Amino acid sequence: MDRWQAMRIFAKVAETASFAETARLMHMSPPAVTRAVAALEETIGARLFVRTTRSVKLTEAGGRYYEDCRRILADIVEAEAAAAGSYATPSGTLAVTASVLFGHMHVLPIVTDYLDAYPTMAARTLFVDRQVNIVEEGIDVAVRIGHLSDSGFTAARVGSVRRVVCGSPAYFERHGVPQSPQDLRDHRVAMSTGAWASTEWRFAGDQRVTVHPALMSNTNEAGIAAALAGWGLTRVLHYQIGSALMEGRLQVVLADYEEEPLPIHVVYPEGRQAPAKVRTFVDLAVARLRANRLLN
């Protein structure tokens, strides 16, 4: 086995922390993966992993070697892609992920416009309300709401979203407008069981109020529909009700008590070495999202 392939196998084991998962992803047998890493350790003269029956962790030497491997492998990919012309012209399939509602409302229109601009391209979207592992799930670009962990990926901030409490004018006419977070205990609440859901609602100044929702649903759309119908209050990210706010069908309350807005980033792993399909999509997405007045 050549050194480049052995380095690719080693890097994948480091990323997945699993010999078996690496074998599955690289369409190899587990013993072949084990032999490749063992041969690399013998050639280098250093142990790269600490293996137990339950875990695979990089040694200190392995950690340093992994960073070097990532750089070397990226340079090889870039050189080959540049020679083939794929860094000049978008080609292949672009995989994009975002949360469900944000993806449908704000990312999908960008993807379809991108495909119109580059007719030879194809795209795959993964809109789910969970944190997607970009590397393991083969994602090129992610649009993420919330504070980012230190992943080493490239990220461009494109806006922010507020978490707002809202209801319809008809509801407030019948039940009054809450003046402080504590007043929420006297109001009927609808909420989702999704990624941002919690019955402990936090507000500025570390204020916390435990609400007792009369209606729970697995979608934000249901809570929004209940609020639009004048049934009760709900708490959502403000982009989800942008049109209803502009049309006056919903109103935000307790704005003075809101926590700091959550940032929105466009995230991708390759940085300056990203292929043309990623760079062109990121340029379009960043420009479009930054121009969206609902997000800025």
C-alpha positions in Angstrom: 0.0 0.0 0.0 1.4 3.4 -0.9 2.1 6.1 1.7 -0.6 8.4 0.5 -3.3 5.8 0.9 -2.0 4.8 4.3 -2.1 8.5 5.3 -5.7 8.7 4.1 -6.7 5.7 6.1 -4.9 7.0 9.2 -6.6 10.4 8.9 -10.0 8.8 8.5 -9.4 6.7 11.7 -8.4 9.9 13.5 -11.6 11.6 12.4 -14.0 8.8 13.1 -12.2 7.3 16.2 -13.1 3.9 14.8 -11.3 1.3 12.7 -14.5 -0.4 11.9 -16.2 2.9 10.8 -13.2 3.8 8.7 -13.4 0.4 7.0 -17.0 0.9 6.2 -16.6 4.5 4.8 -13.5 3.5 2.7 -15.0 0.2 1.5 -12.2 -1.8 3.1 -12.0 -4.7 5.5 -11.3 -3.9 9.1 -8.1 -6.0 9.1 -6.8 -4.1 6.1 -7.4 -0.8 8.0 -5.6 -2.2 11.0 -2.6 -3.4 8.9 -2.3 0.0 7.1 -2.1 1.9 10.4 0.3 -0.7 11.9 2.6 -0.4 8.8 2.5 3.4 9.1 3.4 3.2 12.8 6.3 0.9 12.0 7.6 3.1 9.2 7.4 6.3 11.3 8.7 4.6 14.4 6.0 6.0 16.7 2.7 4.9 18.1 -0.2 6.9 16.6 -3.2 5.6 18.5 -4.0 4.3 22.0 -6.5 1.5 21.4 -8.8 -0.1 24.0 -11.8 -2.3 23.5 -14.0 0.8 23.7 -12.1 3.7 22.2 -9.4 4.8 19.8 -7.5 7.9 20.6 -4.6 9.7 19.1 -1.3 9.8 20.9 0.5 13.1 21.2 2.7 12.0 18.3 -0.4 10.9 16.4 -2.1 14.3 16.9 0.9 16.1 15.4 1.1 13.6 12.6 -2.7 14.0 11.9 -2.4 17.8 11.5 0.5 17.3 9.0 -1.4 14.6 7.2 -4.5 16.8 6.8 -2.3 19.6 5.3 -0.4 17.2 2.9 -3.6 15.4 1.8 -5.4 18.7 1.2 -2.4 19.9 -0.9 -2.5 16.7 -3.0 -6.3 17.0 -3.6 -5.9 20.6 -4.5 -3.1 19.9 -6.9 -5.1 17.1 -8.6 -8.2 19.2 -8.8 -6.4 22.2 -10.2 -4.8 20.0 -12.8 -8.2 18.6 -13.8 -9.7 22.1 -13.9 -12.4 21.5 -11.1 -11.1 24.4 -9.1 -11.9 26.7 -12.0 -15.3 25.3 -13.0 -18.0 24.0 -10.6 -18.7 20.3 -11.2 -20.3 17.4 -9.4 -22.9 17.3 -6.7 -23.1 20.0 -3.9 -24.3 18.8 -0.5 -25.9 21.5 1.7 -27.4 21.2 5.2 -29.4 23.5 7.4 -32.2 23.2 10.0 -35.6 22.3 8.6 -37.5 25.6 8.6 -34.5 27.8 7.8 -33.5 25.4 5.0 -36.9 25.5 3.4 -37.4 29.2 3.8 -33.9 30.6 3.1 -31.5 28.0 1.9 -33.5 26.1 -0.7 -34.1 29.3 -2.8 -30.4 29.9 -2.9 -29.7 26.3 -3.9 -32.2 26.4 -6.8 -30.8 29.8 -8.0 -27.4 28.2 -7.8 -28.5 25.3 -10.0 -30.0 27.8 -12.5 -26.6 29.6 -12.7 -24.6 26.3 -13.1 -26.8 23.9 -15.1 -24.3 21.1 -15.1 -24.3 21.0 -11.3 -26.5 18.8 -9.1 -27.4 19.4 -5.4 -28.4 17.4 -2.4 -30.0 19.1 0.6 -30.2 17.7 4.2 -32.6 19.8 6.2 -32.8 18.4 9.7 -33.1 19.8 13.2 -29.9 18.3 14.6 -26.1 19.0 14.4 -24.8 17.3 11.2 -21.3 15.9 11.2 -20.0 17.5 8.0 -17.2 15.1 7.4 -18.9 11.9 8.2 -22.1 12.7 6.3 -20.4 14.0 3.2 -21.6 17.6 3.5 -19.9 20.5 1.5 -21.6 23.5 3.1 -23.6 23.9 6.3 -25.8 26.9 7.4 -25.8 26.9 11.2 -27.7 28.9 13.7 -26.1 29.3 17.1 -22.6 29.6 18.6 -20.1 27.5 16.8 -17.7 25.0 18.5 -14.0 25.2 17.6 -14.1 22.8 14.6 -11.3 24.2 12.6 -13.8 24.8 9.7 -14.1 28.0 7.8 -17.1 30.1 8.9 -18.6 33.3 7.5 -21.1 35.1 9.7 -24.2 36.1 7.6 -26.7 37.4 10.2 -28.4 36.6 13.5 -31.8 35.5 14.8 -33.8 36.4 17.9 -35.8 34.1 20.0 -39.1 35.8 20.4 -42.4 35.3 22.3 -45.3 36.1 20.1 -49.1 35.9 19.8 -51.9 37.3 17.6 -53.6 40.7 18.2 -56.8 38.8 18.9 -55.2 36.8 21.6 -53.8 39.9 23.3 -57.1 41.7 23.1 -58.8 38.9 25.0 -56.0 37.9 27.5 -53.8 41.0 27.8 -50.1 41.5 26.9 -47.5 40.0 29.3 -45.3 42.8 30.7 -42.6 40.6 32.2 -41.4 37.0 31.8 -43.1 36.0 35.0 -46.5 37.0 33.5 -46.1 34.0 31.1 -47.4 31.7 33.9 -50.8 33.3 33.4 -50.9 32.7 29.6 -51.6 29.6 27.4 -48.5 28.4 25.6 -47.9 26.2 22.6 -44.4 24.9 21.9 -42.5 22.3 19.9 -40.4 19.4 21.1 -37.7 20.3 18.6 -34.0 21.1 18.9 -34.5 24.5 20.6 -37.3 23.4 22.8 -37.2 23.7 26.6 -39.9 24.4 29.2 -37.4 26.7 30.9 -37.5 29.9 29.0 -34.4 32.1 29.5 -34.4 35.8 29.2 -31.8 38.7 29.5 -30.2 39.1 32.9 -30.3 35.4 33.5 -34.0 35.4 34.2 -35.7 32.0 33.8 -39.3 31.1 33.7 -40.7 27.6 33.7 -43.7 27.4 31.4 -46.3 24.7 31.4 -47.4 24.4 27.7 -51.0 23.3 27.1 -50.0 22.2 23.6 -46.9 20.3 22.6 -46.1 19.4 19.0 -43.1 18.0 17.2 -43.0 20.9 14.8 -42.6 24.7 15.1 -45.2 25.1 12.4 -47.9 23.8 14.8 -47.1 26.2 17.5 -47.0 29.1 15.0 -50.4 28.0 13.6 -51.9 28.0 17.1 -50.6 31.5 17.7 -51.9 32.7 14.4 -55.3 31.3 15.3 -55.3 33.3 18.5 -55.1 30.2 20.7 -52.1 31.1 22.7 -48.5 32.3 22.8 -45.5 30.5 21.3 -41.7 31.1 21.3 -39.8 30.7 18.0 -36.8 32.1 16.1 -38.0 35.3 14.6 -37.2 34.4 11.0 -39.9 31.7 11.2 -42.6 34.3 11.6 -41.2 37.1 9.5 -44.1 37.4 7.0 -46.7 37.2 9.8 -44.9 40.0 11.7 -44.7 42.2 8.7 -48.4 41.6 7.9 -49.5 42.2 11.5 -50.9 38.8 12.0 -48.5 38.1 14.9 -46.9 40.5 17.4 -43.7 40.1 19.5 -43.9 40.7 23.2 -41.3 40.9 25.9 -38.7 42.3 23.4 -36.9 44.2 26.1 -36.2 40.9 27.9 -34.8 38.9 25.0 -31.4 37.2 25.2 -28.6 38.1 22.8 -29.5 37.0 19.2 -28.1 33.7 17.9 -25.5 34.1 15.1 -25.9 32.5 11.7 -22.9 31.1 9.9 -22.1 29.5 6.5 -19.6 26.8 7.4 -17.4 24.7 5.1 -14.3 22.5 5.8 -11.8 23.3 3.1 -11.1 27.0 3.5 -9.1 28.4 0.7 -8.7 24.9 -0.8 -12.4 24.5 -1.4 -13.3 23.4 -4.9 -15.2 25.7 -7.2 -18.6 24.2 -6.5 -18.2 25.1 -2.8 -16.6 28.5 -3.3 -19.2 29.7 -5.8 -22.1 28.5 -3.7 -20.6 30.1 -0.5 -20.2 33.4 -2.3 -23.8 33.3 -3.4 -25.2 32.2 -0.1 -23.2 34.7 2.0 -24.3 37.6 -0.3 -27.9 36.6 -0.3 -28.2 35.8 3.5 -26.4 39.1 4.4 -28.9 41.0 2.2 -31.9 39.4 3.9 -33.4 42.0 6.2 -35.2 39.4 8.3 -31.7 38.1 9.3 -29.9 41.4 9.7 
